[in-house]
Amino acid sequence: MYTVSDGEIRERFPHRWSACSTSVIESMPFYHVHPGSRCLTIGTAGCNFRCSYCSNAHIAKEDPELQQAKMFNIPPDELVAMAKRMNCRSIVFNVNEPAVSIPSLIELSREAEKAGIMTGCLTNGYMTEESADILASIFSFFNISLKGLSDSFNKNFIGISSSKPVLRNIKRLAKDRYIEITTPVIQGENDNELNNMAEFIAGINPSIPWHVFRLLPEDEMKDEDYPDINFIDNALTEARKKLPYIYFHNFVGSDWVNTICPACGDVVIERFSLGCGGDKLKTDHTIEGCCKSCGSEIHLLSRNLK
Ligand code: SF4
């Protein structure tokens, strides 16, 4: 996605997008960012990971040059106008890894800011500290994927030698940006790390929402088993003592998609779980971002951060 020309790193396909559509923010997933709001979702091509289970492999893992015929050019001002026209509160980059398209995203975020539209992204968090700072200047909210902790998991399933850069960048971005974290669970491979991941997240900030995602493997792993719901349910019951905003989804009928008030235990935000990333808001019971029963503040981007 980048090339060197005249001694400078340049983007090969600026402002070319592989996707552009509208969605509800819960299906990204972002559960604590303006619940129930609409967002414009976009993506480009390419990725710095090679996850064996990637559901967007046709875009993320193929040569971006070969994708160009299927992609389309939309300048930043038109994307922002589209977001406004479609009543979107935010623009969310969610198909592949945003670090592969930084210059276009810088320009887009400037246009979005002028129009009062927020920008957010899903990222794998694997980049230099300098790049993490640039992403922090582009996006005001992040969902960072914490895929696995051990070197062996990262080597075998992601194609990297260590999770250390990801852990470092999660801490870095959490300092001055709003973050949520997502962990796709692979049966028998990273489900034994859930407790250690919960410790890590709680050590940064116990209010960070954590989405534990029942991964339905695709691409190279499409024949693998789906994760066992009861096993994960048990592991998360323990983890919830450390992390009150913990969610378990990607299957129909999950009881783990509501937000519970950490102070009194009442349900403060109800959602539907439609499976396959199709979650939706049912009812937001908060009053000005606080629990309607006990008045405690709920950790929401709409209330706490700009
Ligand atoms: S980080 Fe996401 S887009 Fe990139 S290979 Fe992994 S699953 Fe696919």
py3Dmol code that shows the C-alpha trace and the ligand (Angstrom):
import py3Dmol

protein = """\
ATOM      1  CA  MET A   1       0.000   0.000   0.000  1.00  0.00           C
ATOM      2  CA  TYR A   2       3.094   2.221   0.230  1.00  0.00           C
ATOM      3  CA  THR A   3       6.006   2.848  -2.091  1.00  0.00           C
ATOM      4  CA  VAL A   4       9.162   4.951  -1.998  1.00  0.00           C
ATOM      5  CA  SER A   5       9.500   7.689  -4.568  1.00  0.00           C
ATOM      6  CA  ASP A   6      12.154  10.458  -4.539  1.00  0.00           C
ATOM      7  CA  GLY A   7      13.235   9.255  -1.104  1.00  0.00           C
ATOM      8  CA  GLU A   8       9.749   9.638   0.373  1.00  0.00           C
ATOM      9  CA  ILE A   9       7.212   7.058   1.456  1.00  0.00           C
ATOM     10  CA  ARG A  10       4.044   7.541  -0.562  1.00  0.00           C
ATOM     11  CA  GLU A  11       0.620   5.926  -0.598  1.00  0.00           C
ATOM     12  CA  ARG A  12       0.052   3.910  -3.780  1.00  0.00           C
ATOM     13  CA  PHE A  13      -3.745   4.201  -3.990  1.00  0.00           C
ATOM     14  CA  PRO A  14      -4.874   7.379  -2.201  1.00  0.00           C
ATOM     15  CA  HIS A  15      -8.593   7.789  -1.509  1.00  0.00           C
ATOM     16  CA  ARG A  16      -9.485   4.466  -3.098  1.00  0.00           C
ATOM     17  CA  TRP A  17     -11.952   2.503  -1.012  1.00  0.00           C
ATOM     18  CA  SER A  18     -13.016  -1.111  -1.054  1.00  0.00           C
ATOM     19  CA  ALA A  19     -16.179  -0.449   0.966  1.00  0.00           C
ATOM     20  CA  CYS A  20     -18.486   2.409   1.842  1.00  0.00           C
ATOM     21  CA  SER A  21     -21.855   1.789   3.487  1.00  0.00           C
ATOM     22  CA  THR A  22     -23.859   2.705   6.547  1.00  0.00           C
ATOM     23  CA  SER A  23     -24.412   0.669   9.671  1.00  0.00           C
ATOM     24  CA  VAL A  24     -25.278   0.971  13.343  1.00  0.00           C
ATOM     25  CA  ILE A  25     -22.311   1.545  15.628  1.00  0.00           C
ATOM     26  CA  GLU A  26     -23.087  -1.587  17.739  1.00  0.00           C
ATOM     27  CA  SER A  27     -22.319  -3.881  14.819  1.00  0.00           C
ATOM     28  CA  MET A  28     -18.685  -2.655  14.481  1.00  0.00           C
ATOM     29  CA  PRO A  29     -18.651  -3.425  17.474  1.00  0.00           C
ATOM     30  CA  PHE A  30     -18.631  -0.212  19.527  1.00  0.00           C
ATOM     31  CA  TYR A  31     -21.016  -0.509  22.467  1.00  0.00           C
ATOM     32  CA  HIS A  32     -20.158   2.654  24.411  1.00  0.00           C
ATOM     33  CA  VAL A  33     -19.864   5.155  21.538  1.00  0.00           C
ATOM     34  CA  HIS A  34     -23.107   7.087  21.065  1.00  0.00           C
ATOM     35  CA  PRO A  35     -25.299   3.961  21.419  1.00  0.00           C
ATOM     36  CA  GLY A  36     -27.767   3.464  18.578  1.00  0.00           C
ATOM     37  CA  SER A  37     -26.086   5.996  16.275  1.00  0.00           C
ATOM     38  CA  ARG A  38     -25.417   5.399  12.592  1.00  0.00           C
ATOM     39  CA  CYS A  39     -21.923   5.402  11.105  1.00  0.00           C
ATOM     40  CA  LEU A  40     -20.443   5.406   7.626  1.00  0.00           C
ATOM     41  CA  THR A  41     -18.118   2.401   7.340  1.00  0.00           C
ATOM     42  CA  ILE A  42     -15.129   2.383   5.004  1.00  0.00           C
ATOM     43  CA  GLY A  43     -12.094   0.252   4.212  1.00  0.00           C
ATOM     44  CA  THR A  44      -9.201   0.025   1.777  1.00  0.00           C
ATOM     45  CA  ALA A  45      -7.068  -3.044   0.934  1.00  0.00           C
ATOM     46  CA  GLY A  46      -4.114  -4.848   2.475  1.00  0.00           C
ATOM     47  CA  CYS A  47      -3.032  -5.623   6.012  1.00  0.00           C
ATOM     48  CA  ASN A  48       0.173  -6.046   8.019  1.00  0.00           C
ATOM     49  CA  PHE A  49      -1.160  -9.297   9.565  1.00  0.00           C
ATOM     50  CA  ARG A  50      -1.957 -12.611   7.957  1.00  0.00           C
ATOM     51  CA  CYS A  51      -4.522 -14.066  10.337  1.00  0.00           C
ATOM     52  CA  SER A  52      -5.350 -17.623   9.344  1.00  0.00           C
ATOM     53  CA  TYR A  53      -9.049 -17.033  10.031  1.00  0.00           C
ATOM     54  CA  CYS A  54      -9.480 -13.631   8.338  1.00  0.00           C
ATOM     55  CA  SER A  55     -13.058 -13.017   7.214  1.00  0.00           C
ATOM     56  CA  ASN A  56     -11.901 -10.262   4.833  1.00  0.00           C
ATOM     57  CA  ALA A  57      -9.015 -12.228   3.312  1.00  0.00           C
ATOM     58  CA  HIS A  58     -10.090 -11.355  -0.235  1.00  0.00           C
ATOM     59  CA  ILE A  59      -9.376  -7.681   0.572  1.00  0.00           C
ATOM     60  CA  ALA A  60      -6.805  -7.864   3.370  1.00  0.00           C
ATOM     61  CA  LYS A  61      -4.506 -10.637   2.194  1.00  0.00           C
ATOM     62  CA  GLU A  62      -4.515 -10.313  -1.594  1.00  0.00           C
ATOM     63  CA  ASP A  63      -2.200  -8.026  -3.559  1.00  0.00           C
ATOM     64  CA  PRO A  64      -3.819  -4.535  -3.346  1.00  0.00           C
ATOM     65  CA  GLU A  65      -2.850  -3.891  -6.976  1.00  0.00           C
ATOM     66  CA  LEU A  66      -5.217  -6.671  -8.038  1.00  0.00           C
ATOM     67  CA  GLN A  67      -8.042  -5.172  -5.966  1.00  0.00           C
ATOM     68  CA  GLN A  68      -8.042  -1.830  -7.761  1.00  0.00           C
ATOM     69  CA  ALA A  69     -10.571  -2.790 -10.423  1.00  0.00           C
ATOM     70  CA  LYS A  70     -13.128  -3.465  -7.679  1.00  0.00           C
ATOM     71  CA  MET A  71     -12.352  -0.313  -5.671  1.00  0.00           C
ATOM     72  CA  PHE A  72     -13.612   3.229  -6.144  1.00  0.00           C
ATOM     73  CA  ASN A  73     -12.258   6.717  -5.701  1.00  0.00           C
ATOM     74  CA  ILE A  74     -14.100   9.052  -3.324  1.00  0.00           C
ATOM     75  CA  PRO A  75     -12.399  12.276  -2.199  1.00  0.00           C
ATOM     76  CA  PRO A  76     -12.605  13.151   1.521  1.00  0.00           C
ATOM     77  CA  ASP A  77     -15.134  15.979   1.157  1.00  0.00           C
ATOM     78  CA  GLU A  78     -17.533  13.668  -0.705  1.00  0.00           C
ATOM     79  CA  LEU A  79     -17.226  10.942   1.927  1.00  0.00           C
ATOM     80  CA  VAL A  80     -17.990  13.451   4.665  1.00  0.00           C
ATOM     81  CA  ALA A  81     -20.933  14.879   2.693  1.00  0.00           C
ATOM     82  CA  MET A  82     -22.228  11.323   2.262  1.00  0.00           C
ATOM     83  CA  ALA A  83     -21.947  10.698   6.010  1.00  0.00           C
ATOM     84  CA  LYS A  84     -23.918  13.860   6.740  1.00  0.00           C
ATOM     85  CA  ARG A  85     -26.546  13.085   4.125  1.00  0.00           C
ATOM     86  CA  MET A  86     -27.064   9.641   5.607  1.00  0.00           C
ATOM     87  CA  ASN A  87     -27.371  10.999   9.117  1.00  0.00           C
ATOM     88  CA  CYS A  88     -24.164   9.329  10.348  1.00  0.00           C
ATOM     89  CA  ARG A  89     -22.615  10.595  13.538  1.00  0.00           C
ATOM     90  CA  SER A  90     -19.249   9.058  12.713  1.00  0.00           C
ATOM     91  CA  ILE A  91     -17.075   7.502  10.027  1.00  0.00           C
ATOM     92  CA  VAL A  92     -15.563   4.156  11.028  1.00  0.00           C
ATOM     93  CA  PHE A  93     -12.704   2.399   9.209  1.00  0.00           C
ATOM     94  CA  ASN A  94     -13.471  -1.291   9.690  1.00  0.00           C
ATOM     95  CA  VAL A  95     -12.551  -3.621   6.814  1.00  0.00           C
ATOM     96  CA  ASN A  96      -8.764  -4.000   6.957  1.00  0.00           C
ATOM     97  CA  GLU A  97      -5.940  -2.297   8.880  1.00  0.00           C
ATOM     98  CA  PRO A  98      -6.010   1.535   8.889  1.00  0.00           C
ATOM     99  CA  ALA A  99      -2.199   1.785   9.322  1.00  0.00           C
ATOM    100  CA  VAL A 100      -1.857   0.813   5.648  1.00  0.00           C
ATOM    101  CA  SER A 101      -3.710   3.956   4.495  1.00  0.00           C
ATOM    102  CA  ILE A 102      -2.492   6.723   6.781  1.00  0.00           C
ATOM    103  CA  PRO A 103      -2.187   9.714   4.366  1.00  0.00           C
ATOM    104  CA  SER A 104      -5.743   9.304   3.014  1.00  0.00           C
ATOM    105  CA  LEU A 105      -7.096   8.925   6.527  1.00  0.00           C
ATOM    106  CA  ILE A 106      -5.317  12.078   7.715  1.00  0.00           C
ATOM    107  CA  GLU A 107      -7.026  14.070   4.970  1.00  0.00           C
ATOM    108  CA  LEU A 108     -10.374  12.441   5.660  1.00  0.00           C
ATOM    109  CA  SER A 109     -10.187  13.160   9.393  1.00  0.00           C
ATOM    110  CA  ARG A 110      -9.480  16.859   8.702  1.00  0.00           C
ATOM    111  CA  GLU A 111     -12.585  17.107   6.524  1.00  0.00           C
ATOM    112  CA  ALA A 112     -14.660  15.173   9.049  1.00  0.00           C
ATOM    113  CA  GLU A 113     -13.560  17.406  11.907  1.00  0.00           C
ATOM    114  CA  LYS A 114     -14.600  20.529   9.981  1.00  0.00           C
ATOM    115  CA  ALA A 115     -18.078  18.992   9.561  1.00  0.00           C
ATOM    116  CA  GLY A 116     -18.363  17.843  13.190  1.00  0.00           C
ATOM    117  CA  ILE A 117     -18.269  14.131  12.281  1.00  0.00           C
ATOM    118  CA  MET A 118     -16.271  11.871  14.585  1.00  0.00           C
ATOM    119  CA  THR A 119     -13.869   9.249  13.212  1.00  0.00           C
ATOM    120  CA  GLY A 120     -13.087   5.835  14.667  1.00  0.00           C
ATOM    121  CA  CYS A 121     -11.438   2.615  13.554  1.00  0.00           C
ATOM    122  CA  LEU A 122     -10.899  -1.054  14.137  1.00  0.00           C
ATOM    123  CA  THR A 123      -7.174  -1.834  14.236  1.00  0.00           C
ATOM    124  CA  ASN A 124      -4.884  -4.737  15.032  1.00  0.00           C
ATOM    125  CA  GLY A 125      -2.657  -2.317  16.962  1.00  0.00           C
ATOM    126  CA  TYR A 126       0.550  -3.629  15.385  1.00  0.00           C
ATOM    127  CA  MET A 127       2.638  -0.621  14.371  1.00  0.00           C
ATOM    128  CA  THR A 128       5.489   1.591  15.536  1.00  0.00           C
ATOM    129  CA  GLU A 129       4.924   4.037  18.374  1.00  0.00           C
ATOM    130  CA  GLU A 130       5.191   6.871  15.858  1.00  0.00           C
ATOM    131  CA  SER A 131       2.426   5.342  13.726  1.00  0.00           C
ATOM    132  CA  ALA A 132       0.265   4.776  16.812  1.00  0.00           C
ATOM    133  CA  ASP A 133       0.599   8.482  17.604  1.00  0.00           C
ATOM    134  CA  ILE A 134      -0.429   9.365  14.043  1.00  0.00           C
ATOM    135  CA  LEU A 135      -3.490   7.105  14.309  1.00  0.00           C
ATOM    136  CA  ALA A 136      -4.315   8.802  17.622  1.00  0.00           C
ATOM    137  CA  SER A 137      -4.279  12.143  15.794  1.00  0.00           C
ATOM    138  CA  ILE A 138      -6.666  10.774  13.135  1.00  0.00           C
ATOM    139  CA  PHE A 139      -9.226   8.856  15.196  1.00  0.00           C
ATOM    140  CA  SER A 140     -10.954   9.710  18.438  1.00  0.00           C
ATOM    141  CA  PHE A 141     -12.182   6.189  19.173  1.00  0.00           C
ATOM    142  CA  PHE A 142     -10.620   2.775  18.609  1.00  0.00           C
ATOM    143  CA  ASN A 143     -11.536  -0.861  18.811  1.00  0.00           C
ATOM    144  CA  ILE A 144      -8.194  -2.654  19.125  1.00  0.00           C
ATOM    145  CA  SER A 145      -7.951  -6.371  18.490  1.00  0.00           C
ATOM    146  CA  LEU A 146      -6.175  -8.302  21.230  1.00  0.00           C
ATOM    147  CA  LYS A 147      -5.906 -11.600  19.405  1.00  0.00           C
ATOM    148  CA  GLY A 148      -3.618 -13.595  21.653  1.00  0.00           C
ATOM    149  CA  LEU A 149      -0.791 -13.183  24.148  1.00  0.00           C
ATOM    150  CA  SER A 150       1.613 -16.062  23.607  1.00  0.00           C
ATOM    151  CA  ASP A 151       4.385 -16.003  21.010  1.00  0.00           C
ATOM    152  CA  SER A 152       3.312 -19.412  19.729  1.00  0.00           C
ATOM    153  CA  PHE A 153      -0.283 -18.275  19.088  1.00  0.00           C
ATOM    154  CA  ASN A 154       0.903 -15.121  17.340  1.00  0.00           C
ATOM    155  CA  LYS A 155       3.371 -17.062  15.181  1.00  0.00           C
ATOM    156  CA  ASN A 156       0.957 -19.830  14.252  1.00  0.00           C
ATOM    157  CA  PHE A 157      -2.242 -17.878  13.641  1.00  0.00           C
ATOM    158  CA  ILE A 158      -1.326 -14.232  13.015  1.00  0.00           C
ATOM    159  CA  GLY A 159       2.083 -14.366  11.350  1.00  0.00           C
ATOM    160  CA  ILE A 160       3.954 -12.152  13.830  1.00  0.00           C
ATOM    161  CA  SER A 161       6.604 -13.084  16.409  1.00  0.00           C
ATOM    162  CA  SER A 162       5.164 -11.378  19.483  1.00  0.00           C
ATOM    163  CA  SER A 163       2.146  -9.477  20.848  1.00  0.00           C
ATOM    164  CA  LYS A 164       4.419  -6.969  22.637  1.00  0.00           C
ATOM    165  CA  PRO A 165       3.944  -4.082  20.140  1.00  0.00           C
ATOM    166  CA  VAL A 166       0.159  -4.554  20.330  1.00  0.00           C
ATOM    167  CA  LEU A 167       0.164  -4.512  24.141  1.00  0.00           C
ATOM    168  CA  ARG A 168       2.378  -1.409  24.148  1.00  0.00           C
ATOM    169  CA  ASN A 169       0.085   0.403  21.689  1.00  0.00           C
ATOM    170  CA  ILE A 170      -3.081  -0.525  23.587  1.00  0.00           C
ATOM    171  CA  LYS A 171      -1.585   1.160  26.665  1.00  0.00           C
ATOM    172  CA  ARG A 172      -0.440   4.119  24.591  1.00  0.00           C
ATOM    173  CA  LEU A 173      -3.779   4.701  22.838  1.00  0.00           C
ATOM    174  CA  ALA A 174      -5.774   4.209  26.051  1.00  0.00           C
ATOM    175  CA  LYS A 175      -3.919   7.152  27.619  1.00  0.00           C
ATOM    176  CA  ASP A 176      -5.614   9.852  25.622  1.00  0.00           C
ATOM    177  CA  ARG A 177      -8.090   8.158  23.313  1.00  0.00           C
ATOM    178  CA  TYR A 178     -11.314   6.265  23.898  1.00  0.00           C
ATOM    179  CA  ILE A 179     -10.777   2.532  23.327  1.00  0.00           C
ATOM    180  CA  GLU A 180     -12.705  -0.711  23.314  1.00  0.00           C
ATOM    181  CA  ILE A 181     -10.965  -4.079  22.835  1.00  0.00           C
ATOM    182  CA  THR A 182     -12.056  -7.158  20.885  1.00  0.00           C
ATOM    183  CA  THR A 183     -10.744 -10.703  21.240  1.00  0.00           C
ATOM    184  CA  PRO A 184     -11.812 -13.311  18.680  1.00  0.00           C
ATOM    185  CA  VAL A 185     -11.734 -16.678  20.450  1.00  0.00           C
ATOM    186  CA  ILE A 186     -10.419 -19.771  18.674  1.00  0.00           C
ATOM    187  CA  GLN A 187     -11.440 -22.988  20.345  1.00  0.00           C
ATOM    188  CA  GLY A 188      -8.491 -24.642  22.123  1.00  0.00           C
ATOM    189  CA  GLU A 189      -5.952 -22.047  20.940  1.00  0.00           C
ATOM    190  CA  ASN A 190      -6.408 -18.750  22.791  1.00  0.00           C
ATOM    191  CA  ASP A 191      -9.370 -19.515  25.087  1.00  0.00           C
ATOM    192  CA  ASN A 192      -6.902 -20.439  27.864  1.00  0.00           C
ATOM    193  CA  GLU A 193      -5.596 -16.848  27.804  1.00  0.00           C
ATOM    194  CA  LEU A 194      -8.897 -15.096  28.571  1.00  0.00           C
ATOM    195  CA  ASN A 195      -8.116 -14.606  32.247  1.00  0.00           C
ATOM    196  CA  ASN A 196      -4.649 -13.161  31.544  1.00  0.00           C
ATOM    197  CA  MET A 197      -6.114 -10.836  28.933  1.00  0.00           C
ATOM    198  CA  ALA A 198      -8.721  -9.639  31.435  1.00  0.00           C
ATOM    199  CA  GLU A 199      -5.890  -8.931  33.934  1.00  0.00           C
ATOM    200  CA  PHE A 200      -3.992  -6.972  31.302  1.00  0.00           C
ATOM    201  CA  ILE A 201      -7.012  -4.828  30.331  1.00  0.00           C
ATOM    202  CA  ALA A 202      -8.072  -4.247  33.935  1.00  0.00           C
ATOM    203  CA  GLY A 203      -4.499  -3.156  34.702  1.00  0.00           C
ATOM    204  CA  ILE A 204      -4.840  -0.340  32.140  1.00  0.00           C
ATOM    205  CA  ASN A 205      -8.380   0.709  33.041  1.00  0.00           C
ATOM    206  CA  PRO A 206     -11.170  -1.568  34.326  1.00  0.00           C
ATOM    207  CA  SER A 207     -13.743   0.608  32.520  1.00  0.00           C
ATOM    208  CA  ILE A 208     -12.501  -0.429  29.063  1.00  0.00           C
ATOM    209  CA  PRO A 209     -15.273  -2.380  27.300  1.00  0.00           C
ATOM    210  CA  TRP A 210     -14.011  -5.823  26.202  1.00  0.00           C
ATOM    211  CA  HIS A 211     -15.752  -7.741  23.418  1.00  0.00           C
ATOM    212  CA  VAL A 212     -15.062 -11.447  23.462  1.00  0.00           C
ATOM    213  CA  PHE A 213     -16.055 -12.620  20.041  1.00  0.00           C
ATOM    214  CA  ARG A 214     -17.046 -16.198  19.247  1.00  0.00           C
ATOM    215  CA  LEU A 215     -14.938 -16.579  16.129  1.00  0.00           C
ATOM    216  CA  LEU A 216     -16.466 -18.463  13.238  1.00  0.00           C
ATOM    217  CA  PRO A 217     -13.182 -19.173  11.428  1.00  0.00           C
ATOM    218  CA  GLU A 218     -12.915 -18.488   7.712  1.00  0.00           C
ATOM    219  CA  ASP A 219     -10.195 -18.546   5.054  1.00  0.00           C
ATOM    220  CA  GLU A 220      -7.443 -21.077   5.982  1.00  0.00           C
ATOM    221  CA  MET A 221      -9.395 -22.210   9.077  1.00  0.00           C
ATOM    222  CA  LYS A 222     -12.868 -22.530   7.603  1.00  0.00           C
ATOM    223  CA  ASP A 223     -13.079 -26.226   8.551  1.00  0.00           C
ATOM    224  CA  GLU A 224     -12.247 -25.658  12.240  1.00  0.00           C
ATOM    225  CA  ASP A 225     -14.804 -26.069  15.058  1.00  0.00           C
ATOM    226  CA  TYR A 226     -16.797 -23.110  16.348  1.00  0.00           C
ATOM    227  CA  PRO A 227     -15.908 -22.165  19.949  1.00  0.00           C
ATOM    228  CA  ASP A 228     -17.866 -23.729  22.789  1.00  0.00           C
ATOM    229  CA  ILE A 229     -20.269 -21.146  24.251  1.00  0.00           C
ATOM    230  CA  ASN A 230     -20.459 -22.664  27.757  1.00  0.00           C
ATOM    231  CA  PHE A 231     -16.679 -22.840  28.166  1.00  0.00           C
ATOM    232  CA  ILE A 232     -16.274 -19.137  27.316  1.00  0.00           C
ATOM    233  CA  ASP A 233     -19.314 -18.212  29.407  1.00  0.00           C
ATOM    234  CA  ASN A 234     -17.668 -19.785  32.479  1.00  0.00           C
ATOM    235  CA  ALA A 235     -14.314 -18.115  31.835  1.00  0.00           C
ATOM    236  CA  LEU A 236     -15.950 -14.707  31.469  1.00  0.00           C
ATOM    237  CA  THR A 237     -18.034 -15.015  34.614  1.00  0.00           C
ATOM    238  CA  GLU A 238     -14.725 -14.938  36.518  1.00  0.00           C
ATOM    239  CA  ALA A 239     -13.296 -12.132  34.343  1.00  0.00           C
ATOM    240  CA  ARG A 240     -16.373  -9.939  34.919  1.00  0.00           C
ATOM    241  CA  LYS A 241     -15.238  -9.432  38.510  1.00  0.00           C
ATOM    242  CA  LYS A 242     -12.312  -7.425  37.119  1.00  0.00           C
ATOM    243  CA  LEU A 243     -13.973  -5.882  34.064  1.00  0.00           C
ATOM    244  CA  PRO A 244     -17.587  -4.764  34.481  1.00  0.00           C
ATOM    245  CA  TYR A 245     -18.077  -3.896  30.794  1.00  0.00           C
ATOM    246  CA  ILE A 246     -17.453  -7.308  29.327  1.00  0.00           C
ATOM    247  CA  TYR A 247     -19.414  -8.635  26.337  1.00  0.00           C
ATOM    248  CA  PHE A 248     -19.587 -12.023  24.683  1.00  0.00           C
ATOM    249  CA  HIS A 249     -21.174 -12.104  21.270  1.00  0.00           C
ATOM    250  CA  ASN A 250     -21.353 -13.307  17.705  1.00  0.00           C
ATOM    251  CA  PHE A 251     -24.094 -15.828  18.388  1.00  0.00           C
ATOM    252  CA  VAL A 252     -27.843 -15.376  18.412  1.00  0.00           C
ATOM    253  CA  GLY A 253     -29.452 -14.892  21.820  1.00  0.00           C
ATOM    254  CA  SER A 254     -26.370 -13.971  23.857  1.00  0.00           C
ATOM    255  CA  ASP A 255     -27.190 -12.682  27.353  1.00  0.00           C
ATOM    256  CA  TRP A 256     -23.835 -10.922  27.406  1.00  0.00           C
ATOM    257  CA  VAL A 257     -24.675  -7.986  25.137  1.00  0.00           C
ATOM    258  CA  ASN A 258     -26.334  -5.717  27.710  1.00  0.00           C
ATOM    259  CA  THR A 259     -24.463  -3.100  29.728  1.00  0.00           C
ATOM    260  CA  ILE A 260     -24.781  -3.629  33.457  1.00  0.00           C
ATOM    261  CA  CYS A 261     -24.284  -0.769  35.913  1.00  0.00           C
ATOM    262  CA  PRO A 262     -21.074  -1.643  37.807  1.00  0.00           C
ATOM    263  CA  ALA A 263     -22.433   0.028  40.942  1.00  0.00           C
ATOM    264  CA  CYS A 264     -25.957  -1.436  41.345  1.00  0.00           C
ATOM    265  CA  GLY A 265     -26.118  -4.273  38.776  1.00  0.00           C
ATOM    266  CA  ASP A 266     -29.154  -2.924  36.878  1.00  0.00           C
ATOM    267  CA  VAL A 267     -29.258  -3.268  33.101  1.00  0.00           C
ATOM    268  CA  VAL A 268     -28.560   0.224  31.764  1.00  0.00           C
ATOM    269  CA  ILE A 269     -28.307  -0.451  28.017  1.00  0.00           C
ATOM    270  CA  GLU A 270     -30.155  -3.345  26.344  1.00  0.00           C
ATOM    271  CA  ARG A 271     -29.120  -4.765  22.986  1.00  0.00           C
ATOM    272  CA  PHE A 272     -30.143  -7.563  20.625  1.00  0.00           C
ATOM    273  CA  SER A 273     -27.583 -10.118  19.586  1.00  0.00           C
ATOM    274  CA  LEU A 274     -28.253 -11.115  16.007  1.00  0.00           C
ATOM    275  CA  GLY A 275     -24.963 -13.022  15.575  1.00  0.00           C
ATOM    276  CA  CYS A 276     -22.303 -12.389  12.906  1.00  0.00           C
ATOM    277  CA  GLY A 277     -21.566  -8.868  14.096  1.00  0.00           C
ATOM    278  CA  GLY A 278     -25.185  -7.781  13.689  1.00  0.00           C
ATOM    279  CA  ASP A 279     -25.859  -6.471  17.187  1.00  0.00           C
ATOM    280  CA  LYS A 280     -28.303  -3.610  17.683  1.00  0.00           C
ATOM    281  CA  LEU A 281     -29.451  -1.272  20.395  1.00  0.00           C
ATOM    282  CA  LYS A 282     -32.792  -2.175  22.011  1.00  0.00           C
ATOM    283  CA  THR A 283     -33.151   0.430  24.771  1.00  0.00           C
ATOM    284  CA  ASP A 284     -30.761   2.903  26.307  1.00  0.00           C
ATOM    285  CA  HIS A 285     -31.998   3.442  29.882  1.00  0.00           C
ATOM    286  CA  THR A 286     -29.222   5.836  30.888  1.00  0.00           C
ATOM    287  CA  ILE A 287     -30.133   9.369  31.864  1.00  0.00           C
ATOM    288  CA  GLU A 288     -27.454  11.798  30.704  1.00  0.00           C
ATOM    289  CA  GLY A 289     -24.978   8.934  30.702  1.00  0.00           C
ATOM    290  CA  CYS A 290     -25.841   7.770  34.230  1.00  0.00           C
ATOM    291  CA  CYS A 291     -27.664   4.744  35.617  1.00  0.00           C
ATOM    292  CA  LYS A 292     -31.367   5.583  36.005  1.00  0.00           C
ATOM    293  CA  SER A 293     -31.578   3.484  39.203  1.00  0.00           C
ATOM    294  CA  CYS A 294     -28.567   4.600  41.247  1.00  0.00           C
ATOM    295  CA  GLY A 295     -27.250   7.624  39.340  1.00  0.00           C
ATOM    296  CA  SER A 296     -23.737   6.204  38.868  1.00  0.00           C
ATOM    297  CA  GLU A 297     -21.860   7.384  35.817  1.00  0.00           C
ATOM    298  CA  ILE A 298     -21.561   4.849  32.975  1.00  0.00           C
ATOM    299  CA  HIS A 299     -18.337   4.892  30.944  1.00  0.00           C
ATOM    300  CA  LEU A 300     -19.570   6.235  27.587  1.00  0.00           C
ATOM    301  CA  LEU A 301     -17.749   8.159  24.900  1.00  0.00           C
ATOM    302  CA  SER A 302     -20.806  10.368  24.490  1.00  0.00           C
ATOM    303  CA  ARG A 303     -20.515  11.485  28.102  1.00  0.00           C
ATOM    304  CA  ASN A 304     -16.863  11.320  29.051  1.00  0.00           C
ATOM    305  CA  LEU A 305     -14.902  12.225  25.972  1.00  0.00           C
ATOM    306  CA  LYS A 306     -15.135  14.452  22.953  1.00  0.00           C
TER     307      LYS A 306
END
"""
ligand_1 = """\
8
SF4
S -5.852 -8.077 11.194
Fe -7.974 -8.293 10.504
S -7.929 -7.748 8.313
Fe -5.809 -8.148 8.927
S -5.477 -10.318 8.396
Fe -6.112 -10.218 10.568
S -8.343 -10.516 10.554
Fe -7.698 -9.990 8.429
"""
view = py3Dmol.view(width=600, height=400)
view.addModel(protein, "pdb")
view.setStyle({"model": 0}, {"cartoon": {"style": "trace"}})
view.addModel(ligand_1, "xyz")
view.setStyle({"model": 1}, {"stick": {}})
view.zoomTo()
view.show()
